[in-house]
Amino acid sequence: MPIEYPADQGGGVLNEHQAVRERVGLFDVSHLGKAIVRGAGALAALNAILTNDLARISDGQAQYTMLCDDETGGVVDDLIIYRRSETDFLLVPNAANASAVIARINAALPKSVVITDEHRNFGVLALQGPRAGEVLSALGLDLDLAYMSFTAASIAGADVTICRTGYTGEFGYEILPSWEATPRVWEELLAAIAPFDGRAAGLGARDTLRTEMGYPLHGNELSLEISPIAAGASWAVGWKKERFLGRERLLAECQTGAMRTLKGLLLVERGIPRAHMAVALEGRNIGVTTSGTFSPTLRSGIALALVDSGVAIGSKVTIDIRGKAVAAEVVKLPFVPSHVR
């Protein structure tokens, strides 16, 4: 997937971002990892590894979860898990971490459960935006899927899995065809979004969209050094479970509290923040940005930052942008309303 598609074809980060927020956009995110976990006892085994509680969802539903390091509580990766049955699960981790996720899960599984790398067996296409449902209806697919639910369907003569998920904050779907069928499914969807003034969208728009929503990116807001608690992702931890990797360390952090937590920063002056920029309050260093960009929706610079946990919403801070202290306000995330449901 490119950073952006050609401007002479209606592309460019701003155009692609606007299309997703107002109409519909199509992403090819087939670089994401895929793995299948199968076998007797798979539900219990995965539930003793991953943070979220798989018992909270039923067959045909998906769940956001994390794989943590057992000793530090840091995040190896965040991922979406599809529960197809108690013995059959599809995992979609981030591309760069897929091999680490598979290796760590494999090491913790009983012999009755097997994990296989399925990266070259599935593509992933994301159809995102308020008119995404109309696009599928135009293809003869009138789906009544609840958020984080999935079903089997057919597009361009190919069997696909369609899930009501996404990484943009908009209503939408993620579609998983076979690797071989992905190009023709892409072409079918690309043609289907054209009557809705839709756009193919690249990595640039994907980043501006997810930053506006405060969605974490592994390596920025989540890492082996940043726990789910610090990242504001405690909601994706099944605290009542007796076992998951990192549980004891995370429970201890709950007692002491995270030194720094993730907050949104909205610039009140001109400037575009990036990651790794110092954040100050009344001249005192209080944290660092983890992501930063120009928000096409708000027409302002925005950033995600790990700041001292006592810093309150509404605080006036500055971000050191290439040697200049640029004023910003600490705001509640997300920066713009969510429309995923």
C-alpha positions, 0 to 999 in steps of 0.5 A: 500500500502506498503512502498516497495514491496519485493526485491526478487520480483524485488521491493525496492524503487529504482527499483520501482522508476526506473520502473516508470521513464523508463517503467511502475509502478502500485500503489494501492492508494485506501486509497485516499478519494472519495466523490460525489457532486450532485444536481441542482446548484452543479457547482456554489456551488462548484465553490464558495467553491474550489479555482480553476475555474470549469468553465475552464473545461468541462464535462469529464475533471478533475481539481487540486484544493484546499479547503482553510480555509475561515478565514486564507487562509490556505489549508484544503486539495488539491484534484482532482475534476472530472466534470461529468456534471454540476450537478455531480462531483467526488472528490478525496481528501487525505485520512487523510483529507477526512472527514474534506473536506466532512464536510466543503463542506457540511456546505457550500452547498445549500440544493439542493446539496448533498455530499456523502462519497464514500470511500468504493465504489471506489478503485484507481489504478495508472498506471504510466510511459512512457509505460502506454499507451502500457499496456492499448493497450495490454488490448484492450484499445486504448485511446486518452485522453488529460491530465486531461481528463477521460472516462468510460472503462472496465478492467477485466470485471469491469466498470472503470473510467480512467483519464489521471492524476497521482502524479509521473510526468510521462505519466499515468492514474488513474483508478477507479473501484468499491471497490469490483472489485479493486482486480481483476482489480489490478491483471489484470493490474499487469499481463499486466505490466509484459511484459514491465518489470513493477513493483508494486510500494509502498509509498516509490517510490511514495514519491521520484517520487513526490518530484523530481517533486516538487509536494506538500504533504498535511501536508508538503508543504500545510497545514492550516498554509501554503497558496497556495501562499506560496506553489507556487500553485497560478496557482490553484486559480481562482483569477477572481472568485467573491467567494471561501473560503479563497479568501479575506485572499489570496488576502490580502496575494497577496498584502503583499507577502508571507514571505516564499515561496517553493523552491527546494534544490539540495545537492552538498555534500553527505547527505539525507535531511528530513523534518523539517531541518533548512536552512541557507544562510551565517550563517543566518536562512532563512527557513526549509525543508518541504520534503527531500529524496534521488533522484534516478534519480539525485543520490543526496539528494534533498529537498523542503523548505519554505525559505525567499521569497527574496532568489534567484534561484542559491543561495548557502545554507546549510541544518542542517542534524543531526548537520552537515551543508550540502551544497545545491543550490536553484534550480527551480522546478521540479528537473527533467523534467515533462512528464505528457503530 
